[in-house]
Amino acid sequence: MTYESAPRFATILAASVLAVSALAACYTGGGVADQWSPAPNGQGASTSAHSAIPGDLPCDVAQVLSDSCVSCHGSPLTGGAPSRLVSYDDLTAPSMSDPSVTQIEEAIVRMKDTQKPMPPSGLLPAAQVAVLEQWVAAGLPKGTCGGTSASFDTPTMCSSNQTWSRGEGSTMAPGRACITCHSQGEGPRYAIAGTVYPTAHEPDNCLGVNGSSSVQVVITGADGATLTLPVNRSGNFAIRTHVATPYTAKVVSNGKERVMATPQTNGDCNSCHTESGANNAPGRVMTP
């Protein structure tokens, strides 16, 4: 399957364009959020970032805990930490110092305390604290961040068996780094753009997932503002709205999510999420 041609696009394609093709530099997880480590074949493999986190928490909450808390508030406790912050029961238990609030509510207060910050190394980015605040505001629902994520150690394939060749617009050139090209004067300016694929190593111009209403990319800026980006029939997503950096992101589909491991400042995602992966990205932005 191809789209209609547009003669002047040949030069844009040669410059690796995509009006919508490059989100985060570090996605993780499937039902679970993972960290990445390079595989010997260079394509990347995933290893669990939440080996100490049970599967009863939302993945974005588990990600914050894994990144910033469990090194001390894990099992065993280290660094003088008084309590565990690992499981749902740990977080929702009454605080040891103030039983009128939960452990997670007390932890959030400490995460904003400039005099006694938690972690002691310094205050967390506002976007990470916002993840926990939003969870508390939602009533502390349980999650399903357990199980095994999709592997990045898979062969190159075009899962859709459909290739874009020519034509402009939001469906153009899936998989290519559009923001880089658009900065050279072609097309609109995007803050974040990318392509979502069902597997890790899909070639440029292969159509990604047909998002319709079942696949979305959720961006949380450093200021706590959350933006939900639809994914179109080519698997592309994009936004022109300014996003406070560093931002975090996740792909959400059918009640599951794949969470970006590390806050990012670069919105040209496919510049890292290439077919083989670049700059420590293990491959494409994938669905959960």
Sine and cosine of phi, psi and omega as CSV:
sin_phi,cos_phi,sin_psi,cos_psi,sin_omega,cos_omega
0.00,0.00,0.72,-0.69,0.05,-1.00
-0.74,-0.67,0.28,-0.96,0.07,-1.00
-0.97,-0.23,0.25,-0.97,-0.07,-1.00
-0.89,0.46,0.49,-0.87,-0.09,-1.00
-0.99,0.11,0.36,-0.93,0.15,-0.99
-0.59,-0.81,0.92,-0.40,-0.16,-0.99
-0.80,0.60,-0.66,0.75,-0.13,-0.99
-0.96,0.27,-0.09,1.00,-0.05,-1.00
-0.97,0.24,-0.28,0.96,-0.02,-1.00
-0.82,0.58,-0.65,0.76,0.00,-1.00
-0.94,0.33,-0.55,0.83,0.02,-1.00
-0.92,0.38,-0.68,0.73,0.00,-1.00
-0.88,0.48,-0.66,0.75,0.02,-1.00
-0.88,0.47,-0.46,0.89,-0.01,-1.00
-1.00,-0.01,0.18,0.98,0.02,-1.00
0.88,0.48,0.92,0.40,-0.08,-1.00
-0.98,-0.21,0.20,-0.98,0.23,-0.97
-0.06,-1.00,0.88,-0.48,0.02,-1.00
-0.92,0.38,-0.26,0.97,0.00,-1.00
-0.53,-0.85,0.99,0.16,-0.03,-1.00
-0.36,-0.93,0.78,0.62,0.09,-1.00
-0.18,-0.98,0.97,0.23,-0.04,-1.00
-0.99,0.16,-0.63,-0.77,-0.24,-0.97
-0.84,0.54,0.32,-0.95,0.03,-1.00
-1.00,-0.08,-0.05,1.00,-0.11,-0.99
-0.45,-0.89,0.96,0.27,0.07,-1.00
-1.00,0.08,0.47,-0.88,0.03,-1.00
-0.57,-0.82,0.14,-0.99,0.20,-0.98
0.99,0.14,0.19,-0.98,0.11,-0.99
-0.61,-0.79,-1.00,-0.05,0.30,-0.95
-0.99,0.13,-0.20,0.98,-0.06,-1.00
-0.77,-0.64,0.49,-0.87,0.04,-1.00
-1.00,-0.01,0.74,-0.67,-0.04,-1.00
-0.85,-0.53,0.38,-0.93,0.25,-0.97
-1.00,-0.05,0.29,-0.96,0.01,-1.00
-0.91,-0.41,0.52,-0.86,0.21,-0.98
-0.69,-0.73,0.63,-0.77,-0.05,-1.00
-0.87,0.48,0.65,-0.76,0.07,-1.00
-1.00,0.00,0.35,-0.94,-0.02,-1.00
-0.85,0.53,-0.49,0.87,-0.01,-1.00
-0.99,0.15,0.01,1.00,0.07,-1.00
0.99,0.10,-0.10,1.00,-0.05,-1.00
-1.00,-0.02,-0.25,0.97,0.08,-1.00
0.99,-0.14,0.53,-0.85,0.08,-1.00
-0.60,-0.80,0.44,-0.90,-0.04,-1.00
-0.98,-0.21,0.63,-0.78,0.12,-0.99
-0.79,-0.61,0.57,-0.82,-0.17,-0.99
-0.89,0.45,0.75,-0.66,0.10,-0.99
-1.00,-0.08,-0.10,0.99,-0.10,-1.00
-0.81,-0.58,0.63,0.78,0.00,-1.00
-0.87,0.50,-0.42,0.91,0.00,-1.00
-0.99,-0.14,-0.02,1.00,-0.06,-1.00
-0.97,-0.23,0.88,-0.47,0.05,-1.00
-0.89,0.45,0.19,-0.98,-0.06,-1.00
-1.00,-0.01,0.51,0.86,-0.02,-1.00
-0.93,-0.36,0.26,0.96,0.00,-1.00
-0.88,-0.48,0.47,-0.89,0.18,-0.98
-0.87,0.49,0.54,-0.84,-0.12,-0.99
-0.89,0.45,-0.60,0.80,-0.02,-1.00
-0.94,0.34,-0.56,0.83,0.09,-1.00
-0.92,0.39,-0.71,0.70,0.02,-1.00
-0.86,0.51,-0.57,0.82,-0.01,-1.00
-0.90,0.43,-0.72,0.70,0.01,-1.00
-0.88,0.47,-0.70,0.71,0.00,-1.00
-0.88,0.47,-0.70,0.71,-0.03,-1.00
-0.90,0.44,-0.66,0.75,-0.05,-1.00
-0.95,0.31,-0.57,0.82,-0.26,-0.97
-0.79,-0.62,-0.16,0.99,-0.16,-0.99
-0.83,-0.56,-0.69,0.72,-0.22,-0.98
-0.95,0.31,-0.22,0.98,0.06,-1.00
-0.88,0.47,-0.47,0.88,0.08,-1.00
-0.94,-0.35,-0.68,0.74,-0.07,-1.00
-1.00,-0.04,0.64,0.77,-0.01,-1.00
-0.93,-0.36,-0.51,-0.86,0.04,-1.00
-0.82,-0.57,0.92,-0.38,0.03,1.00
-0.99,0.14,0.24,-0.97,0.11,-0.99
-0.91,0.41,0.64,-0.77,0.04,-1.00
-0.68,-0.73,0.19,-0.98,0.09,-1.00
0.90,0.45,0.35,0.94,0.01,-1.00
0.99,0.14,0.14,0.99,0.02,-1.00
-0.89,0.46,0.72,-0.69,-0.08,-1.00
-1.00,0.07,-0.29,0.96,-0.09,-1.00
-0.47,-0.88,0.35,-0.94,0.02,-1.00
-0.99,0.13,0.59,-0.81,0.12,-0.99
-0.77,-0.63,0.92,0.38,-0.14,-0.99
-0.86,-0.50,-0.80,0.60,-0.11,-0.99
-0.97,-0.25,0.15,-0.99,0.08,-1.00
-0.84,0.54,-0.70,0.72,0.00,-1.00
-0.89,0.45,-0.61,0.79,0.05,-1.00
-0.87,0.49,-0.74,0.67,-0.13,-0.99
-0.95,0.31,-0.53,0.85,-0.06,-1.00
-1.00,-0.08,-0.04,1.00,0.05,-1.00
-0.94,0.34,0.43,-0.90,0.06,-1.00
-0.87,0.49,0.61,-0.79,0.04,-1.00
-0.88,0.48,0.59,-0.81,0.02,-1.00
-0.93,0.37,-0.49,0.87,-0.03,-1.00
-1.00,-0.08,-0.39,0.92,-0.02,-1.00
-0.52,-0.85,1.00,-0.04,-0.06,-1.00
-0.88,0.47,-0.16,0.99,0.01,-1.00
-0.98,0.21,-0.20,0.98,0.04,-1.00
-0.82,-0.58,0.33,-0.95,0.03,-1.00
-0.99,0.12,0.23,-0.97,0.04,-1.00
-0.86,0.51,-0.65,0.76,-0.06,-1.00
-0.94,0.34,-0.57,0.82,0.05,-1.00
-0.91,0.42,-0.66,0.75,0.05,-1.00
-0.91,0.41,-0.62,0.78,0.01,-1.00
-0.88,0.47,-0.65,0.76,0.00,-1.00
-0.89,0.45,-0.65,0.76,0.05,-1.00
-0.86,0.52,-0.70,0.71,0.00,-1.00
-0.92,0.40,-0.53,0.85,0.00,-1.00
-0.93,0.37,-0.27,0.96,0.02,-1.00
-0.95,-0.30,-0.01,1.00,-0.08,-1.00
-1.00,0.09,0.95,-0.31,-0.04,-1.00
-0.94,0.34,-0.36,0.93,0.00,-1.00
-1.00,0.08,-0.61,0.79,0.01,-1.00
-0.75,-0.66,0.93,0.37,-0.10,-1.00
-0.93,0.36,0.46,-0.89,0.17,-0.99
-0.78,-0.62,0.84,-0.54,0.03,1.00
-0.94,0.34,0.34,-0.94,-0.05,-1.00
-0.87,0.50,-0.36,0.93,-0.02,-1.00
-0.94,0.35,-0.25,0.97,0.03,-1.00
0.59,-0.81,0.27,-0.96,-0.04,-1.00
-0.89,0.45,0.60,-0.80,0.06,-1.00
-0.97,0.26,0.39,-0.92,0.12,-0.99
-0.84,0.54,0.56,-0.83,-0.04,-1.00
-0.84,0.55,-0.55,0.84,-0.03,-1.00
-0.90,0.43,-0.59,0.81,0.00,-1.00
-0.95,0.31,-0.65,0.76,0.06,-1.00
-0.90,0.44,-0.61,0.79,-0.01,-1.00
-0.88,0.47,-0.56,0.83,0.05,-1.00
-0.84,0.54,-0.71,0.70,-0.01,-1.00
-0.94,0.33,-0.65,0.76,0.01,-1.00
-0.89,0.46,-0.66,0.75,0.00,-1.00
-0.92,0.39,-0.56,0.83,0.05,-1.00
-0.91,0.42,-0.70,0.72,0.04,-1.00
-0.89,0.46,-0.70,0.71,-0.02,-1.00
-0.89,0.45,-0.48,0.87,0.01,-1.00
-0.98,0.18,-0.06,1.00,0.03,-1.00
0.99,-0.11,0.32,0.95,0.05,-1.00
0.85,0.53,0.79,0.61,0.02,-1.00
-0.93,0.36,0.55,-0.84,0.08,-1.00
-0.95,0.31,0.34,-0.94,0.02,-1.00
-0.83,-0.56,-0.15,-0.99,-0.01,-1.00
-0.73,-0.69,0.71,0.70,-0.04,-1.00
-0.99,0.11,0.89,0.46,0.02,-1.00
-0.66,-0.75,0.26,-0.97,-0.01,-1.00
0.97,-0.25,-0.23,-0.97,-0.09,-1.00
-0.93,-0.38,0.74,-0.67,0.00,-1.00
-0.99,0.17,0.31,-0.95,0.05,-1.00
-0.88,0.47,0.61,-0.79,-0.07,-1.00
-0.99,0.14,0.56,-0.83,0.12,-0.99
-1.00,-0.03,-0.12,0.99,-0.02,-1.00
-1.00,-0.01,0.93,0.37,-0.06,-1.00
-0.75,-0.66,0.33,-0.94,-0.03,-1.00
-0.96,0.28,0.30,-0.95,0.11,-0.99
-0.94,0.33,0.74,-0.67,0.02,-1.00
-0.37,-0.93,0.40,-0.92,0.16,-0.99
-0.96,-0.27,1.00,-0.09,-0.14,-0.99
-0.88,0.48,-0.57,0.82,-0.05,-1.00
-0.97,0.22,-0.33,0.94,-0.12,-0.99
0.84,0.54,0.45,0.89,0.01,-1.00
-0.75,-0.66,0.74,-0.67,-0.09,-1.00
-0.84,-0.55,0.79,-0.62,0.13,-0.99
-0.97,0.24,0.66,-0.76,0.05,-1.00
-0.83,-0.55,-0.74,0.67,-0.04,-1.00
-0.55,-0.83,0.27,-0.96,-0.02,-1.00
0.92,-0.39,0.56,-0.83,-0.06,-1.00
-0.94,-0.33,0.18,-0.98,0.01,-1.00
0.88,-0.47,-0.21,-0.98,-0.13,-0.99
-0.94,0.33,-0.25,0.97,-0.01,-1.00
-1.00,-0.09,0.06,1.00,-0.14,-0.99
-0.96,0.27,0.53,-0.85,0.22,-0.98
0.69,0.73,0.83,0.55,0.05,-1.00
-0.85,0.52,0.64,-0.77,0.04,-1.00
1.00,-0.06,-0.21,0.98,-0.06,-1.00
-0.99,-0.14,0.41,-0.91,-0.09,-1.00
-0.99,0.14,1.00,-0.03,-0.15,-0.99
-0.97,0.26,-0.61,0.80,-0.11,-0.99
-0.89,0.45,-0.59,0.81,0.04,-1.00
-0.86,0.51,-0.71,0.71,-0.02,-1.00
-0.95,0.31,-0.66,0.75,-0.02,-1.00
-0.91,0.43,-0.44,0.90,0.04,-1.00
-0.94,0.34,-0.25,0.97,0.02,-1.00
-1.00,-0.02,0.11,0.99,0.11,-0.99
0.92,-0.40,-0.10,0.99,-0.02,-1.00
-0.99,-0.17,0.81,-0.58,0.13,-0.99
0.98,0.20,0.05,-1.00,-0.02,-1.00
-0.95,0.33,0.28,-0.96,0.01,-1.00
-1.00,-0.07,0.75,-0.66,0.02,-1.00
-0.89,-0.46,0.54,-0.84,0.10,-1.00
-1.00,0.10,-0.65,0.76,0.02,-1.00
-0.60,-0.80,0.64,-0.76,0.06,-1.00
-0.39,-0.92,0.45,-0.89,-0.02,-1.00
-0.12,-0.99,-0.07,-1.00,0.03,-1.00
-0.72,-0.69,0.71,-0.70,0.04,-1.00
-0.97,-0.23,0.76,-0.65,0.00,-1.00
-0.87,-0.49,0.34,-0.94,0.06,-1.00
-0.99,0.13,-0.33,0.94,0.04,-1.00
-0.74,-0.67,0.13,-0.99,-0.23,-0.97
-0.99,0.14,-0.44,0.90,-0.16,-0.99
-0.77,-0.64,0.96,0.29,-0.01,-1.00
-0.98,-0.22,0.67,-0.75,-0.06,-1.00
-0.95,0.32,0.38,-0.92,0.10,-1.00
-0.82,0.57,0.57,-0.82,0.04,-1.00
0.97,0.25,-0.11,0.99,0.15,-0.99
-0.96,0.28,0.75,-0.66,0.01,-1.00
-0.91,0.41,0.69,-0.72,0.02,-1.00
-1.00,0.09,-0.44,-0.90,-0.02,-1.00
-0.92,0.39,0.57,-0.82,0.12,-0.99
-1.00,0.07,0.99,-0.16,-0.19,-0.98
-0.91,0.42,-0.64,0.77,-0.16,-0.99
0.65,0.76,-0.85,-0.53,0.01,-1.00
-0.95,-0.30,0.03,1.00,-0.14,-0.99
-1.00,-0.06,-0.25,0.97,-0.02,-1.00
-0.81,-0.59,0.76,-0.65,0.02,-1.00
-0.65,-0.76,0.43,-0.90,0.11,-0.99
-0.93,-0.37,0.82,-0.57,-0.05,-1.00
-0.94,-0.34,0.85,-0.52,-0.03,-1.00
-0.95,-0.32,0.74,-0.67,0.10,-0.99
-0.87,-0.50,0.90,-0.44,-0.03,-1.00
-0.97,0.23,0.19,-0.98,0.00,-1.00
-0.89,0.46,-0.35,0.94,0.03,-1.00
-1.00,0.02,0.06,1.00,0.01,-1.00
1.00,0.02,-0.13,0.99,0.01,-1.00
-0.94,0.35,0.71,-0.70,-0.03,-1.00
-0.93,-0.37,0.74,-0.67,0.01,-1.00
-0.82,-0.57,0.72,-0.69,0.02,-1.00
-0.95,-0.30,0.86,-0.51,-0.07,-1.00
-0.96,-0.27,0.80,-0.60,0.09,-1.00
-0.95,0.31,0.41,-0.91,0.06,-1.00
-0.93,-0.37,0.81,-0.59,-0.13,-0.99
-1.00,0.00,-0.17,-0.99,-0.14,-0.99
-0.93,0.37,-0.28,0.96,0.08,-1.00
-1.00,-0.06,-0.07,1.00,-0.09,-1.00
1.00,0.00,0.06,1.00,-0.07,-1.00
-1.00,0.06,0.50,-0.87,0.12,-0.99
-0.59,-0.81,0.43,-0.90,-0.01,-1.00
-0.26,-0.97,0.36,-0.93,0.07,-1.00
-0.50,-0.86,0.66,-0.75,0.04,-1.00
-0.99,-0.11,-0.32,0.95,-0.03,-1.00
-0.87,0.49,0.66,-0.75,0.05,-1.00
-0.87,0.50,0.70,-0.72,0.04,-1.00
-0.87,-0.49,0.82,-0.58,0.02,-1.00
-0.93,0.37,0.78,-0.63,-0.02,-1.00
-0.96,-0.27,0.43,-0.90,0.00,1.00
-0.96,0.26,0.58,-0.81,-0.01,-1.00
-0.94,-0.34,0.31,-0.95,0.15,-0.99
-0.89,-0.46,0.27,-0.96,-0.05,-1.00
-0.47,-0.88,0.37,-0.93,0.09,-1.00
-0.47,-0.88,0.48,-0.88,0.12,-0.99
-0.98,-0.17,0.79,-0.62,-0.05,-1.00
-0.89,-0.46,0.74,-0.67,0.01,-1.00
-0.42,-0.91,0.83,-0.56,0.09,-1.00
0.78,0.63,0.70,0.72,0.06,-1.00
0.99,0.14,0.00,1.00,0.03,-1.00
-0.92,-0.39,0.29,-0.96,0.01,-1.00
-0.54,-0.84,0.51,-0.86,0.11,-0.99
-0.89,-0.45,0.88,-0.47,-0.19,-0.98
-0.98,-0.22,0.69,-0.72,0.08,-1.00
-0.94,0.35,0.72,-0.69,-0.13,-0.99
-0.95,0.30,-0.62,0.79,-0.18,-0.98
-0.75,-0.66,0.70,-0.72,0.08,-1.00
-0.82,0.57,0.59,-0.81,-0.11,-0.99
-0.82,-0.58,0.39,-0.92,0.10,-0.99
-0.90,-0.43,-0.29,0.96,-0.02,-1.00
-1.00,-0.10,0.84,-0.55,0.00,-1.00
-1.00,-0.07,-0.04,1.00,-0.02,-1.00
-1.00,0.04,0.95,0.31,-0.23,-0.97
-0.87,0.50,-0.68,0.73,-0.06,-1.00
-0.94,0.35,-0.10,0.99,0.13,-0.99
-0.94,0.34,-0.41,0.91,0.10,-0.99
-0.96,-0.28,-0.64,0.77,-0.02,-1.00
-1.00,0.09,0.92,0.40,0.04,-1.00
-1.00,0.06,-0.02,-1.00,0.01,-1.00
-0.82,0.57,-0.69,0.72,-0.01,-1.00
-0.98,-0.17,-0.20,0.98,-0.04,-1.00
1.00,-0.03,0.65,-0.76,0.02,-1.00
-0.62,-0.79,0.40,-0.92,0.04,-1.00
0.80,0.60,0.69,0.72,0.05,-1.00
0.97,0.23,-0.04,1.00,0.15,-0.99
-0.96,0.27,0.66,-0.75,-0.09,-1.00
-1.00,0.09,-0.11,0.99,-0.05,-1.00
0.38,-0.93,-0.51,-0.86,-0.09,-1.00
-0.95,0.30,0.35,-0.94,0.24,-0.97
-0.93,0.37,0.83,-0.56,-0.10,-0.99
-0.89,-0.46,0.39,-0.92,0.16,-0.99
-0.95,0.32,0.36,-0.93,0.07,-1.00
-0.88,0.47,0.00,0.00,0.00,0.00
